[in-house]
Amino acid sequence: MLETSARLLKLLSLLQTHREWSGLELAERLGVTARTVRRDVGRLRELGYPVHATAGTPGYRLGAGTDLPPLLLDDDEAVAVAVGLRTAAGGSVAGIEETSARALAKLERVLPSRLRQRVHALQSMTVPMNRAGSAVDPAALTAIAAACRDHETLRFDYRTHDGQDSARAAEPYRLLHSGRHWYLLGWDTGRAGWRTYRVDRLRLRTPNGPRFAPRDPPDTDLAAYMSRSISSAPYRYQGRFTMHAAAEVVAERMPATVGTIEPLDERSCTLSTGSNDLDELAMWVVLMDIDFDVHEPPELVDRFGVLFARLARVVKTPSAFTK
């Protein structure tokens, strides 16, 4: 049988899994009687832990209190939290860098030496890259997430990629982080259709609009749907190519939010992507170093002809490399 102090820590660890435990389950896990479990729950309450009990067959779960109680983490959980805080300290959510660094410093002070070495090894062997994306207000993210959860219509001002401002109302569904930007998927009530919004381009209005009944999502694979929306819909030119390589090979050479890939067979696939500039679209697909055919847009085929003639002149004129 566990000693009282060790048993209380074990009980707290079980309750922090955020599930409801019956008294019998806890008694079996701890090797004590149900009466001892009730007594230990009382001790946790005296220490400030909000342990809630259900009527009938005794059941216990840990609720949210007014103060943050100490957390019990196993080794892998502690390392995961430390890595997550270190990532957040240089992340794309504005204003949490300093608080993440403070929380990480507190955690590292209490980490056992073996875990601190694992975290430091990961840090020392990782080369950070500057993010090109736009940072977003964490308050906006939490407000949007709450509206998604509570099915409340969002009202906001939105600036499109070409700088046009408009007032919008949308039924929010999901948030997505592409690695560069945060996006919101929602049903635009004014345009009667699904839309994907850049979170850093919207400014929330208060209060929220009315509650709504959730709609069926636009696709069973929301990640793929949002990837298609982000990679092509906002752009002036919509490119479609046949890539003469397996879909897996093409996918390794591009971020998911740059384009969408549909396999044709084991050696080829269709790539769809977008851009506001034909030259950017042309050079991007050329630099993938994969043979391809162009299907859309028609202007891109003509533009390739111009670029080919220009490059051919450079190749035929060696002195052009030294000018």
C-alpha positions as CSV (number, residue, x, y, z in Angstrom):
1,M,0.0,0.0,0.0
2,L,1.3,3.5,-0.8
3,E,2.1,5.9,2.0
4,T,-0.4,8.7,2.4
5,S,1.7,11.5,0.7
6,A,2.7,9.3,-2.2
7,R,-0.9,8.1,-2.5
8,L,-2.2,11.7,-2.7
9,L,0.2,12.5,-5.5
10,K,-0.8,9.3,-7.4
11,L,-4.5,10.2,-6.9
12,L,-3.9,13.8,-8.1
13,S,-2.1,12.4,-11.2
14,L,-5.0,10.2,-12.0
15,L,-7.5,13.0,-11.6
16,Q,-5.5,15.3,-13.8
17,T,-6.1,13.1,-16.8
18,H,-9.4,15.0,-17.1
19,R,-11.7,12.0,-17.1
20,E,-14.2,10.9,-14.4
21,W,-13.1,8.1,-12.2
22,S,-15.5,6.0,-10.1
23,G,-14.5,5.5,-6.4
24,L,-14.0,1.8,-7.1
25,E,-11.7,2.4,-10.0
26,L,-9.6,4.8,-7.9
27,A,-9.5,2.4,-5.0
28,E,-8.3,-0.4,-7.3
29,R,-5.6,1.8,-8.8
30,L,-4.4,2.9,-5.4
31,G,-4.7,-0.4,-3.6
32,V,-7.0,1.0,-0.9
33,T,-10.6,1.0,0.1
34,A,-13.3,3.3,-1.3
35,R,-13.5,4.9,2.2
36,T,-9.8,5.8,2.0
37,V,-10.4,7.3,-1.5
38,R,-13.1,9.5,0.0
39,R,-10.8,10.6,2.8
40,D,-8.0,11.4,0.3
41,V,-10.3,13.4,-1.9
42,G,-11.2,15.4,1.2
43,R,-7.5,16.1,1.8
44,L,-7.0,17.3,-1.8
45,R,-10.0,19.6,-1.3
46,E,-8.4,21.0,1.8
47,L,-5.3,21.7,-0.2
48,G,-7.3,23.7,-2.7
49,Y,-7.9,21.2,-5.5
50,P,-11.5,21.4,-6.8
51,V,-12.4,17.7,-6.9
52,H,-16.0,17.3,-7.9
53,A,-18.2,14.3,-7.0
54,T,-21.2,13.0,-8.9
55,A,-24.4,11.7,-7.2
56,G,-25.3,8.1,-7.0
57,T,-22.4,5.8,-7.6
58,P,-19.5,8.0,-6.4
59,G,-17.5,9.5,-9.3
60,Y,-14.7,12.0,-9.1
61,R,-13.2,14.5,-11.5
62,L,-10.9,17.5,-11.2
63,G,-12.5,20.8,-12.0
64,A,-11.1,24.3,-12.7
65,G,-10.5,26.4,-9.6
66,T,-9.7,30.0,-9.0
67,D,-6.0,29.3,-8.6
68,L,-3.7,27.1,-10.7
69,P,-2.7,24.1,-8.7
70,P,0.6,22.3,-9.2
71,L,0.6,19.9,-12.1
72,L,2.0,16.4,-12.1
73,L,3.8,15.5,-15.4
74,D,5.5,12.3,-16.4
75,D,8.9,12.5,-18.1
76,D,7.6,12.6,-21.7
77,E,4.9,15.1,-20.8
78,A,7.4,17.4,-19.1
79,V,9.7,17.3,-22.2
80,A,6.8,17.9,-24.5
81,V,5.7,21.0,-22.5
82,A,9.3,22.4,-22.4
83,V,9.7,21.9,-26.2
84,G,6.3,23.5,-26.8
85,L,7.1,26.5,-24.6
86,R,10.5,26.9,-26.4
87,T,8.7,26.9,-29.8
88,A,6.1,29.3,-28.6
89,A,8.8,31.7,-27.4
90,G,9.6,32.3,-31.0
91,G,6.3,31.6,-32.5
92,S,3.7,33.4,-34.6
93,V,1.3,34.4,-31.8
94,A,2.2,38.0,-30.8
95,G,2.7,38.8,-27.2
96,I,3.3,35.4,-25.8
97,E,7.0,35.2,-26.4
98,E,8.0,36.7,-23.1
99,T,5.4,34.7,-21.1
100,S,6.4,31.5,-22.8
101,A,10.1,32.2,-21.9
102,R,9.1,32.9,-18.2
103,A,7.1,29.7,-18.0
104,L,9.9,27.7,-19.6
105,A,12.4,29.1,-17.1
106,K,10.2,28.1,-14.2
107,L,9.8,24.6,-15.7
108,E,13.5,24.1,-16.4
109,R,14.3,25.0,-12.7
110,V,12.4,22.0,-11.5
111,L,13.2,19.5,-14.2
112,P,15.3,16.6,-13.1
113,S,18.8,16.6,-14.6
114,R,18.0,13.8,-17.0
115,L,15.1,15.6,-18.5
116,R,16.9,19.0,-18.6
117,Q,19.6,17.3,-20.6
118,R,17.1,16.0,-23.1
119,V,15.5,19.4,-23.6
120,H,18.9,21.1,-23.9
121,A,20.1,18.5,-26.4
122,L,17.2,19.3,-28.6
123,Q,17.7,23.0,-28.3
124,S,21.5,22.8,-29.1
125,M,20.9,20.6,-32.1
126,T,18.1,22.7,-33.6
127,V,18.7,25.7,-35.9
128,P,15.9,28.2,-35.7
129,M,14.7,30.0,-38.8
130,N,13.1,33.4,-39.0
131,R,9.4,33.2,-39.6
132,A,8.1,35.0,-42.7
133,G,4.5,34.9,-41.5
134,S,2.5,37.5,-39.7
135,A,2.0,37.3,-35.9
136,V,-1.6,37.4,-34.6
137,D,-3.1,38.6,-31.4
138,P,-3.5,35.7,-28.9
139,A,-6.7,37.4,-27.7
140,A,-8.2,37.2,-31.2
141,L,-7.2,33.5,-31.4
142,T,-8.9,32.6,-28.1
143,A,-12.0,34.6,-29.0
144,I,-12.3,32.9,-32.4
145,A,-11.8,29.5,-30.8
146,A,-14.4,30.2,-28.2
147,A,-16.9,31.3,-30.9
148,C,-16.2,28.0,-32.8
149,R,-16.8,26.0,-29.7
150,D,-20.0,27.9,-28.7
151,H,-21.4,28.2,-32.3
152,E,-21.6,32.0,-32.1
153,T,-21.5,34.2,-35.2
154,L,-18.4,36.4,-35.6
155,R,-18.6,40.0,-36.8
156,F,-15.4,41.5,-38.1
157,D,-13.8,43.9,-40.5
158,Y,-11.6,42.1,-43.1
159,R,-8.9,43.3,-45.4
160,T,-8.4,41.1,-48.5
161,H,-5.0,40.3,-50.1
162,D,-5.4,43.3,-52.5
163,G,-6.1,45.7,-49.7
164,Q,-9.9,46.0,-49.9
165,D,-11.7,46.4,-46.6
166,S,-15.2,45.1,-45.9
167,A,-17.5,44.2,-43.0
168,R,-18.1,40.5,-42.7
169,A,-20.2,38.1,-40.6
170,A,-19.3,34.4,-40.5
171,E,-20.2,31.2,-38.7
172,P,-16.8,30.1,-37.5
173,Y,-15.9,26.4,-37.8
174,R,-12.2,25.7,-37.4
175,L,-8.8,27.4,-37.0
176,L,-5.8,26.3,-39.0
177,H,-2.1,27.2,-38.7
178,S,-0.2,26.7,-41.9
179,G,3.3,27.2,-40.4
180,R,3.3,30.8,-41.7
181,H,-0.2,32.2,-41.0
182,W,-3.3,31.5,-39.0
183,Y,-6.6,30.9,-40.9
184,L,-10.3,30.7,-40.0
185,L,-12.7,28.5,-41.9
186,G,-16.2,29.8,-41.7
187,W,-19.6,30.1,-43.5
188,D,-19.8,33.7,-44.7
189,T,-23.5,34.6,-44.1
190,G,-23.4,37.6,-46.4
191,R,-21.9,35.6,-49.4
192,A,-23.7,32.4,-48.5
193,G,-20.7,30.2,-48.9
194,W,-17.6,28.7,-47.1
195,R,-14.6,31.1,-46.9
196,T,-11.1,31.0,-45.5
197,Y,-9.9,34.1,-43.8
198,R,-6.4,35.1,-42.7
199,V,-6.7,35.8,-39.0
200,D,-4.1,38.6,-39.1
201,R,-6.3,40.5,-41.6
202,L,-9.4,40.5,-39.6
203,R,-10.4,42.8,-36.7
204,L,-13.1,41.4,-34.5
205,R,-16.2,43.4,-33.6
206,T,-18.0,43.0,-30.3
207,P,-20.4,41.6,-29.3
208,N,-20.6,38.4,-31.3
209,G,-23.6,37.7,-33.4
210,P,-26.4,35.2,-32.7
211,R,-25.8,31.5,-32.1
212,F,-26.2,29.2,-35.0
213,A,-26.8,25.5,-35.8
214,P,-23.5,24.0,-37.1
215,R,-23.6,23.1,-40.8
216,D,-22.1,20.0,-42.4
217,P,-18.4,20.8,-43.2
218,P,-17.5,21.5,-46.8
219,D,-15.2,18.4,-47.0
220,T,-14.5,15.4,-44.9
221,D,-10.8,16.2,-45.1
222,L,-10.7,19.8,-43.8
223,A,-6.9,20.0,-44.0
224,A,-7.0,19.3,-47.7
225,Y,-9.9,21.6,-48.2
226,M,-8.2,24.5,-46.5
227,S,-5.0,23.8,-48.3
228,R,-6.8,24.1,-51.6
229,S,-8.5,27.3,-50.5
230,I,-5.2,28.9,-49.2
231,S,-3.1,27.8,-52.2
232,S,-5.2,29.0,-55.1
233,A,-8.5,30.8,-54.3
234,P,-7.1,34.3,-53.4
235,Y,-4.8,34.6,-56.4
236,R,-5.3,36.2,-59.8
237,Y,-3.8,33.2,-61.7
238,Q,-4.8,29.6,-61.1
239,G,-2.1,27.2,-62.3
240,R,-2.7,23.6,-63.1
241,F,0.2,21.3,-64.1
242,T,0.9,17.6,-64.8
243,M,4.0,16.8,-62.8
244,H,6.0,13.8,-64.1
245,A,6.9,12.4,-60.7
246,A,5.0,10.5,-58.0
247,A,2.8,12.6,-55.8
248,E,4.9,11.8,-52.8
249,V,8.0,13.2,-54.5
250,V,6.2,16.5,-55.4
251,A,4.8,16.8,-51.9
252,E,8.3,16.7,-50.5
253,R,9.3,19.8,-52.4
254,M,6.5,22.1,-51.5
255,P,4.6,23.2,-48.4
256,A,1.0,21.9,-48.1
257,T,-0.4,25.5,-48.3
258,V,1.4,26.3,-51.6
259,G,-0.5,23.9,-53.7
260,T,-2.7,20.7,-53.9
261,I,-1.6,17.4,-55.4
262,E,-3.8,14.7,-56.9
263,P,-2.1,11.5,-58.0
264,L,-2.7,10.3,-61.6
265,D,-0.6,7.2,-61.4
266,E,2.6,5.9,-59.8
267,R,4.7,8.3,-61.9
268,S,2.7,11.5,-62.3
269,C,0.2,13.8,-60.5
270,T,-1.7,17.0,-61.0
271,L,-0.5,20.1,-59.2
272,S,-2.8,23.1,-58.6
273,T,-1.5,26.3,-57.2
274,G,-2.0,30.1,-57.6
275,S,-0.1,33.3,-57.8
276,N,-0.7,37.0,-58.6
277,D,2.3,37.0,-60.9
278,L,2.9,34.8,-63.9
279,D,6.7,34.9,-63.6
280,E,6.5,33.8,-60.0
281,L,4.3,30.9,-60.9
282,A,6.6,29.9,-63.8
283,M,9.8,30.1,-61.9
284,W,8.3,28.3,-58.8
285,V,7.3,25.2,-60.8
286,V,10.6,25.2,-62.8
287,L,12.7,25.3,-59.6
288,M,11.1,22.1,-58.4
289,D,13.4,20.4,-60.8
290,I,10.6,18.0,-62.1
291,D,9.4,17.7,-65.7
292,F,5.9,19.1,-66.1
293,D,3.2,20.1,-68.6
294,V,1.2,23.3,-68.3
295,H,-2.6,23.2,-68.6
296,E,-3.8,26.5,-67.1
297,P,-3.8,29.4,-67.3
298,P,-3.4,30.0,-71.1
299,E,-1.3,33.1,-70.4
300,L,1.3,31.1,-68.6
301,V,2.0,29.0,-71.7
302,D,2.7,32.2,-73.6
303,R,4.8,33.5,-70.7
304,F,6.9,30.4,-70.7
305,G,7.7,31.0,-74.4
306,V,9.0,34.5,-73.6
307,L,11.1,33.2,-70.7
308,F,12.4,30.3,-72.8
309,A,13.6,32.7,-75.5
310,R,15.3,34.9,-73.0
311,L,17.1,32.0,-71.3
312,A,18.1,30.6,-74.7
313,R,19.7,33.9,-75.6
314,V,21.7,33.8,-72.3
315,V,22.9,30.2,-73.0
316,K,23.9,31.1,-76.6
317,T,25.9,34.2,-75.3
318,P,28.5,33.0,-72.8
319,S,29.6,36.6,-72.2
320,A,26.2,37.3,-70.7
321,F,27.4,35.4,-67.6
322,T,30.3,37.8,-67.0
323,K,28.7,41.1,-67.7
